[in-house]
Each structure stands twice: as C-alpha cells, then as structure tokens.
Amino acid sequence: MNALRIYAIFLRQFYLNRRSVGRIFGFFYWTTLDLLLWGLIMIYISRLGTSNFAFAAVILGTIILWNFLTRIQHGITVSFLEDTWTRNFINLFSSPLTLAEYATGLVLTSLTTALISVIFMAGLAWFLFAYNIFQYGFMLLPLITILFVFGWALGLFTTAIILRLGPSSEILAWSIPALLGPISGVFYPISTLPVVVQKIAAFIPVSHVFEGMRQVVLTGSFDAGRLILAGVLSFVFFLAAYWFLVRSYRRVLRLGLFIRFMTD
C-alpha cells in the first residue's frame, strides 16, 4: 500500500467536509438531538422518583457510545456513497489507487469524524447534564477500541453489500446499525431478550461492550473475559468484512458491474 495515496483519500474527504456546511452540521446534529432527547427523558424520570444516578449514567453513556459506533460506520459507508452519488467512484479506481488504500483512507476518515463527534457529545453531556464520560476510567479505552474495530467492520461490510447489489441498496447504510441495536442489548441487559436472541447477541461484540459498561457503573467492576471475547470477535468481524469487500470488488470488476454506479 502507498501511504501517499491513502493520505490523498483522507485529505479529499477532509476538504469535502470542510467546504460543506451540511457535512459539518451533520457531525453534531443527530448526536445533539439524541443527547437532548434522552437527557430530558432522564430528568423527567428522575423527577418522578423512579430513577437514580446509576440509571441516568448508564443511559447517557450508552447514547454517547452508540452514536460513536454509528459515526464510525457512517464515516466509511456514507463516504463511499458520496463517491457513487458524484459519479466519482470509477474515476478513483481508474488511477493507481488500490482497494486497500481506498478502504484505509475511509477508515482514517471515520476515525477523525467519530472522534470529533464523541468529544463534542461528551462535552455537551457534561455541560447540560453534569455527566462525565470519564467516570469509566481506564475501562473507556478498551470499550472505545472495540467499538472502533467493529464499527469499521460494519462500514466495510455494508460497503461490500452495496457494491454487490448496486446503488439501489444504499438504504442499508442506515438500516444495518438500526437493526443491530435491538438484538445487541444496547439500552437494556441481554437477559431481557428472548433466549434465542440472547444466543445471537453473544456473538455480537457491542453486546459485550454495553454489558461491560453497565457492569462498571452498577458494580464498579468488569469482566475481563467478556471484553477479551468482544475484542476477538471485533477483529474476526473486521477481517471477514474486509475479505467480503475484496470479493465483492473483484466480482463487480469481473462482471463489469461498475457501470451501475454511473447510470443508477
């Protein structure tokens, strides 16, 4: 891989973001909306006398980390979609740019945009609700790392599907994270799910992340084995997603299906 070409992809996305008020606005709009909505709900429940600090801490922490995951996934998938919307995708691969370099550039882009969003959201949560995301201590580092890797896996996997099915399947960029949330125990313990779904959730890395987060808040301890399992699963999903992306790219190239991204 050529580091200069990877940097070129990253720099291109940086300049596109910097020149677009809509893109910059998008970094903060949905995260702010979610935080305000759930934060006000927590205040309301607290006033009813049916909540406590731990419950509010769990919910607000969950919102921040879940938005972090979706920003990572969107940072890859939506950047890819924008290349197809502008009919620029074929132009990029008419150059010496390789698929690995392109994917790495999008990963770096998602890393940057996700960090900007989560820092902003954490600051807003502290300012509005006196919520400190750093209460998790050093546990925050492995939690974020796992979300990073799994978010990249989701982004690459979604991109691969859109490559295979064509631009008409772009709705998957937004629907896959939405479908993942209910079965991975994001806002509630895995034990509340049906037994069959619990077995599925055991193989989803984010379910272990959010279970671990709740455990830290409620008990002050964590299950190291659960986090190690989540890390291994995230890495396996990432490798599988990249393999699927390569296969999809080669298939599209072999069958001459790139033309769909010029005409659809």
N, C-alpha and C positions, 0 to 999 in steps of 0.2 A: 504494500500500500504506500501511496505517496502522501506524505504529511501536508504538502503544499496544496494538493487538490482537496484533501479533507478540510483544510482551513478555508479554502475557497468556498466550499459548500456552506460552512458555518458562517463565513463573512457575508455571503449572499443573503442568507436568512436574517442576519443581523441588520443589514442595510434595508431589507424589505420591512422588517419590523419597525426600524427607526423612522422610516418615511411614511408609515401608515398609522394614522391616529386610531383607526379601527382596531388594528392589531394590538397596539399598546393598551387601548381601552379594554380589550378582551382579556389581558393579563390579570386585570383587577376586578372586572365587573362581576363575573359569576362567583368568584371567591368572596367578594364583599357581600353579595346578595345572600349567599348561603350562611355566612357568618352572622349577618344581621338577623336573618330569619330564625336560625336555631338559637342564637344568643337571646333574642327576645322571648322565644318559647321557654327557654330555661328560666328566665326571670319570672315569667308568668307562673310556671310550675312551682318555682321556689316560693312565690307569694301565697300559693295555695297550701303550702306546708307539706307537699308530698315529695320534695326533693331535698338533696343535701349537696355539699360541695363536691363529694366524690362523683355523684351522678353528673353534675354540670361539667366537671373536669373531663370525665370520660367522653361526653357528647362533643364538647368543643374540641378536644384533642382528636377525636375521630373525624370531625369535619375538616380540620386542617390537614390531617394525613391523607384522607380520602381525596380531597382536592389536589393534594400534591401528586398522588398516583395518577389521577386523570390528566393533570397538566403534563406529566411526563409522556403518557400515551399519546395525547393530542399533539405534543411537540413533534413527534415523529410522523404520525398519520396525517395530520392536517397540513403539515409542511409538504408532504408528498402529494396530497390532494391539490394543493395550490399550484404545484408544478404541472399537474394534469389540467387544471382549470385554465391556466395561462398557455396551454399547449407548448410548454417548455420541456416536458419530460423527455421527449425524443431528442431534442437538441442537446440536452445534457449528456445523453448516452451516445451521441454521435461524436463526442470528444473522447480523449483517452481516459476519462473518468470510469472507474470500475464500480461495480455494485457495492463492494465492501467499503470503498471510500465514500460513496454517497450515503450509505447507511450510517457510517461513523460520523459523518458531518451532521446528519439529522439527530443522532444520539447526543452529540455535543450541544446542538440547538435546544433539544428538550431539556437537557441538564441545566442550561442557563435560564430558560424561561420558567422552569419549575422552581428553581431556587429563588428567582425574583418574586414569584407568586407566593411561595410559602413564607418568605421573610416578611413580605407585606402583610400577609394574613396573620402571622404571629404577632406582628407589631400592632395591628388593628385590634386583635383579640385582647392584648394587654391594655391598650388604650381605652377600649369600650367596656370591657368586662373584667379587667384586672386578672386576666388569665395568663399564666406563664407556661409556655410550652416546654421550657427548660426544666420543669419540675420532674421530668422523667430522668434527668441526669444523663449519665453515660449510656443509658439504655436507648436514648434517642438516636444515637449513631447507628447501631445495627438495624433498628426499625426503619430508618430512612434509607439505609443501604439496600435492604431487602426490597423496599418499595421502588427504589431506583431500578434495580435489575429486573424486577417483574414488570414494571411499567414499560421498560424498553422491550421486554419480550412481547407484551401486549401490542405495542406500537408496531413492531416488526411483523407480528402475526397478522394483524389487521391489514397492514400494507400488502402482505403477501396474498391475502384473500382478494383484496380489491384488484391486484394485478391479475389474478386468475379469472375473476368474474367480470372485470371491466368497471368503468366509471359508474355504471348504474347501481353498483353495490356500495357506494360511498357512505350510505347511511350507517354501515357497520362501524365506521369511525367513532360514532357517538353511542351506538346501541350496545356494543360489546361491554364497555365498562358498566353501563346501566344494568345489563343482565347479570353481570358478575356480582354486583353488590348484594342483592337479596340472598344469594346462596353461600356467601362467604362470611356471614355474621359481622358485617361492618358496624352496624348500630346496635347489635344485640348479641348475647352469647350464642355460641354454636349449639349449646344444649337446647335452645328454644326451637331449633329446626327439626323437621321430621328425621327419623333415624337414617333413612336412605340418603337424604340430603346432607346429613352430618358426615357420612362416609365420603361423599363427594367433596365436601368442604375441607376434609383432612388433607386433600391433595392440592388445595389452593393456597399458595404462600401467604396471601393477605389475610386469610382467616387466622393464621397463627400470629401475624403481626398485631392484629386488633385484639385478639385474646390476650396476648402478652401485654399490650398497653393497658387493658382493663385490669390485669393482674397487678401491674406496678402501682396503679392508682389506688386500688382497693386493699392490697395487702402489703405493698412496699417491697415485694419480691418478684422474681420472674423465673420461668422455667427455661434454663439454658438449652435443654434438649429440643424444646419446641422452636426456639429461634434458629438453632443449627439446622433443624429439618426444613424450616422456611427458607433459609439461605440456600441449602442444597437444591430444593425444589425450584427456587427462582432461577438459579444458574442452569438447571436442566431445561426449564422452560425457555430460557434465553437462547441456549444452543439449539433447541428444537425449532424455535421460531426463526432463527437465522437460517437454519438448514431449509426450512419450508420456504423462506423468502428466496433463497438461491434457486431452489427447484422451480418455484413459480416464475421467476425471472427467465430462467433457461427455457421453460415451456413456452412462455409468451414470445421469446426471441425465436425459438424454433418454428413455431406455428405462424409467425408474422402477425401476431395479435396487437402489436404496438399501435397499429393504425386506429384501434378503438379509442385511444387516448388523443386522437386528432379529430375524430368525427363525432363522438358521442356528446 
